[in-house]
Amino acid sequence: MAILVAAFELLGEVGYAGLTIEGIATRAGCGKQTIYRWWPSKAHVLLEVLTVKADLYVTNADHGSYADDLRAFLGDTFRLGRQQRVVDILRVLMAEAQINEEFGELFRVAFLQRRRDALQVVLDRARARGDLPPRPTPSTVMDIVFGTLWYRLLATRQEMGDDLVEDLVATLTQAAQPPTDQEIDLGDPQ
């Protein structure tokens, strides 16, 4: 755990470009070989940091309803995603995943799928309770949630605040209704 804490602290001090295995080892009070025994690169160390943080700080506990469970999950996720060091890690790991095929596969399995699995617990519980709307499908719910997160982190850099949580909860907890005649543009009947 000292290695993960050291990596997280150093990232905030020196940035990703200045982060080295040697620096992490010095801060953690261990040898470089100890780190390399468990992680082949600094990206791998940061992946573990991020995975542990997400597991610790993002709940998928039962809050009594789909809306409340989703609100808690999103609130925790976006709160964590507002911490600058976490944002820095997310951005560099996504970049690394795009240029390093082996790391990309690990990132998808060890982090991205793990986060989807955590949200799946919320969706499965809602389905069992009978309060999961038929639409959007659970897979689409996950795409919307995590697509929104990554779009804001990587493309627009817009804040992920409480308003966004409430917008997503409102969107994802309402059962799809068929459009009314007024919502359908039937055009000119000629």
C-alpha positions as CSV (number, residue, x, y, z in Angstrom):
1,M,0.0,0.0,0.0
2,A,2.9,2.4,0.7
3,I,3.9,2.1,-3.0
4,L,0.4,3.1,-4.2
5,V,0.3,6.0,-1.8
6,A,3.8,7.1,-2.8
7,A,2.8,7.0,-6.5
8,F,-0.4,9.0,-5.9
9,E,1.4,11.6,-3.9
10,L,4.3,12.0,-6.4
11,L,2.0,12.3,-9.3
12,G,0.5,15.3,-7.7
13,E,3.9,16.8,-7.1
14,V,5.8,16.0,-10.3
15,G,3.1,15.1,-12.9
16,Y,3.1,12.0,-15.0
17,A,6.1,13.0,-17.1
18,G,8.2,13.4,-13.9
19,L,7.0,10.3,-12.2
20,T,9.5,7.5,-12.2
21,I,9.7,4.0,-10.7
22,E,12.8,5.2,-8.9
23,G,11.0,8.1,-7.4
24,I,8.1,5.9,-6.3
25,A,10.6,3.5,-4.7
26,T,12.4,6.2,-2.8
27,R,9.2,7.7,-1.5
28,A,7.8,4.3,-0.5
29,G,11.1,3.3,1.2
30,C,11.6,0.2,-1.0
31,G,13.8,-0.9,-3.9
32,K,12.9,-0.5,-7.5
33,Q,13.0,-4.3,-7.9
34,T,10.2,-4.6,-5.4
35,I,8.0,-2.4,-7.6
36,Y,9.0,-4.2,-10.8
37,R,8.2,-7.5,-9.2
38,W,4.5,-6.4,-9.1
39,W,4.2,-3.8,-11.8
40,P,6.0,-3.5,-15.1
41,S,5.6,0.3,-15.5
42,K,4.4,3.4,-13.8
43,A,1.2,3.2,-15.7
44,H,0.5,-0.2,-14.2
45,V,1.2,1.2,-10.7
46,L,-1.3,4.1,-11.4
47,L,-3.8,1.6,-12.7
48,E,-3.7,-0.2,-9.4
49,V,-4.0,3.2,-7.5
50,L,-7.1,4.1,-9.5
51,T,-8.7,0.6,-9.1
52,V,-8.2,0.7,-5.3
53,K,-9.5,4.3,-5.0
54,A,-12.6,3.4,-7.1
55,D,-13.3,0.3,-5.0
56,L,-12.9,2.3,-1.8
57,Y,-14.9,5.4,-2.6
58,V,-17.6,4.4,-5.1
59,T,-20.6,2.7,-3.5
60,N,-23.0,0.3,-5.1
61,A,-24.7,-0.4,-1.8
62,D,-28.5,-0.8,-1.5
63,H,-30.2,2.6,-0.8
64,G,-33.7,1.3,-1.2
65,S,-34.5,2.2,-4.8
66,Y,-33.0,2.2,-8.3
67,A,-33.0,6.0,-8.3
68,D,-31.3,6.3,-4.9
69,D,-28.8,3.6,-5.7
70,L,-27.9,5.2,-9.0
71,R,-27.7,8.7,-7.4
72,A,-25.2,7.3,-4.8
73,F,-23.1,5.5,-7.4
74,L,-23.0,8.5,-9.7
75,G,-22.4,11.0,-6.9
76,D,-19.4,8.9,-5.6
77,T,-18.1,8.4,-9.1
78,F,-18.2,12.0,-10.1
79,R,-16.9,13.2,-6.7
80,L,-13.9,11.0,-7.2
81,G,-13.6,12.1,-10.8
82,R,-13.3,15.8,-9.7
83,Q,-10.1,15.2,-7.7
84,Q,-7.3,16.6,-9.8
85,R,-4.9,13.7,-9.2
86,V,-7.6,11.2,-10.1
87,V,-8.4,13.2,-13.2
88,D,-4.7,13.2,-14.1
89,I,-4.5,9.4,-13.7
90,L,-7.6,8.8,-15.7
91,R,-6.4,10.9,-18.6
92,V,-2.9,9.3,-18.7
93,L,-4.2,5.8,-18.4
94,M,-6.7,6.3,-21.2
95,A,-3.9,7.8,-23.4
96,E,-1.6,4.9,-22.5
97,A,-4.4,2.4,-23.3
98,Q,-4.7,3.9,-26.8
99,I,-1.0,3.5,-27.7
100,N,-0.1,0.4,-25.8
101,E,-2.2,-2.6,-26.9
102,E,-1.2,-4.8,-24.0
103,F,-1.8,-2.1,-21.4
104,G,-5.1,-1.2,-23.2
105,E,-6.4,-4.7,-22.7
106,L,-5.4,-4.7,-19.0
107,F,-7.0,-1.3,-18.5
108,R,-10.3,-2.5,-20.1
109,V,-10.4,-5.6,-17.9
110,A,-8.9,-4.4,-14.7
111,F,-10.5,-1.0,-14.5
112,L,-13.2,-0.2,-17.1
113,Q,-15.0,-3.6,-16.9
114,R,-14.6,-3.6,-13.1
115,R,-16.4,-0.2,-12.9
116,R,-19.1,-1.5,-15.3
117,D,-19.5,-4.6,-13.0
118,A,-19.9,-2.3,-10.0
119,L,-22.7,-0.5,-11.7
120,Q,-24.2,-3.8,-12.9
121,V,-24.8,-4.6,-9.2
122,V,-27.1,-1.6,-9.0
123,L,-28.9,-2.5,-12.2
124,D,-29.3,-6.2,-11.2
125,R,-30.7,-5.2,-7.8
126,A,-33.2,-2.7,-9.5
127,R,-34.3,-5.5,-11.8
128,A,-34.8,-7.9,-8.8
129,R,-36.8,-5.2,-7.0
130,G,-38.9,-4.5,-10.1
131,D,-37.9,-0.8,-10.4
132,L,-35.6,-1.0,-13.4
133,P,-37.2,0.6,-16.4
134,P,-37.3,-1.5,-19.5
135,R,-35.4,1.2,-21.4
136,P,-32.7,2.1,-21.8
137,T,-31.2,-1.4,-21.5
138,P,-28.6,-2.0,-18.8
139,S,-25.8,-2.0,-21.3
140,T,-26.9,1.3,-22.6
141,V,-27.2,2.7,-19.1
142,M,-23.6,1.8,-18.5
143,D,-22.6,3.4,-21.8
144,I,-24.4,6.6,-21.0
145,V,-22.9,6.8,-17.5
146,F,-19.3,6.0,-18.4
147,G,-19.6,7.7,-21.8
148,T,-20.6,10.9,-20.0
149,L,-17.7,10.6,-17.6
150,W,-15.1,10.0,-20.2
151,Y,-16.5,12.6,-22.6
152,R,-16.3,15.3,-19.9
153,L,-12.9,14.2,-18.7
154,L,-11.3,13.9,-22.1
155,A,-13.2,16.1,-24.5
156,T,-15.0,19.0,-22.9
157,R,-13.4,19.1,-19.4
158,Q,-16.8,20.2,-18.1
159,E,-17.5,19.7,-14.4
160,M,-19.3,16.6,-13.2
161,G,-21.4,18.0,-10.4
162,D,-24.6,17.3,-8.6
163,D,-26.7,18.8,-11.5
164,L,-25.2,16.2,-13.8
165,V,-26.0,13.4,-11.3
166,E,-29.6,14.6,-11.1
167,D,-29.9,14.9,-14.9
168,L,-28.6,11.3,-15.4
169,V,-30.8,9.9,-12.6
170,A,-33.9,11.6,-14.1
171,T,-33.0,10.3,-17.6
172,L,-32.1,6.8,-16.6
173,T,-34.9,6.0,-14.1
174,Q,-37.8,7.0,-16.3
175,A,-39.4,4.3,-18.2
176,A,-39.4,5.0,-21.9
177,Q,-42.8,6.2,-23.0
178,P,-44.1,5.9,-26.6
179,P,-44.2,9.3,-28.2
180,T,-47.5,11.2,-28.3
181,D,-49.1,12.4,-31.5
182,Q,-47.9,15.9,-30.8
183,E,-44.3,14.7,-30.5
184,I,-44.4,12.8,-33.8
185,D,-44.1,15.0,-36.9
186,L,-46.4,13.3,-39.3
187,G,-45.8,15.9,-42.0
188,D,-48.4,17.3,-44.4
189,P,-50.9,14.5,-45.3
190,Q,-51.2,15.0,-49.0
